[in-house]
Amino acid sequence: MLDIVAIGEAMFELSQLPDSPGHWLEGFGGDTLNMLIAAQRAGATTGFLSALGDDEFGNAIFSLMTREAVDCQAVERSACAPTGIYFIHHDHNGHRFSYRRKGSAASQMQASRWLHAPASRWLYASGISQAISPSCRALVQEAFTSALPGCQRAYDLNFRSKLWSPEHAYQALVELAPFIDVLLPSLDDVGALAKRPDISIEDALHWLDQFSIREVVLRCGPKGAVLTERLGNAARRLQAIPGHPVNAVDATGAGDCFNGNFLAARLRGSSPAEAAHEANQAAAQSTLTYGAIASFPYRSSLKP
């Protein structure tokens, strides 16, 4: 049995180099693949339920997963649909994404694909997993409602306005919430769904209370994270987890790195607070270089 299986899309990444106009750094991404590799480097065993085009980009991603020891038995290869690609643009406002993923192989997965998923201790998906197509939304719903007893389910909001509206994302969360054991949202994503871009941490936690999810880890960027655990029908325990100050150059994939390290630590028996501390450190370290996966640390490089 694997530790973690994720549902989603892997993509080929081209990251603009700010100091070298016209030059791009090749890499790999896709939030769920990012999380899996972060978790794998932190000591977990992982597998992917996905699809890739039978093309050069798909070959490169498949080779990456093989090198990183991510189980690929449930990754389908399609001769009729391409592998998705995305671009990262950097400017004074940070980083921006543009995508070439319409009609991609992963977006055409059906709910029946869940039957091909290997058994695991944790199941993971995100708002992007649901938003890439209606059939993928149905797949995530089927997976979370049909997970075997003892399999815990983690979910990251990861809202993308280019994929769907806040209303659609909110409704998808409402449908999935009864089956989520651990919710891993960012403060920005809560603000987007609540239609309050400048939402405070306190108000974000209050907004999340409506879903009655047992455990919530609210990621707050450089400020760290806030952990809440439900103790009953209404009571909750709240703990602030401080951030790790660094001279960040690129936050691409930092949230995915956090999630992967958090779940890997939980699998080793760490408490939620201990896992969040370790995940904060790994995420901060991942912002020190450009790109997503290439920047993710191995657990051996983290300070005890």
Disulfide bonds with the S-S distance in Angstrom:
none
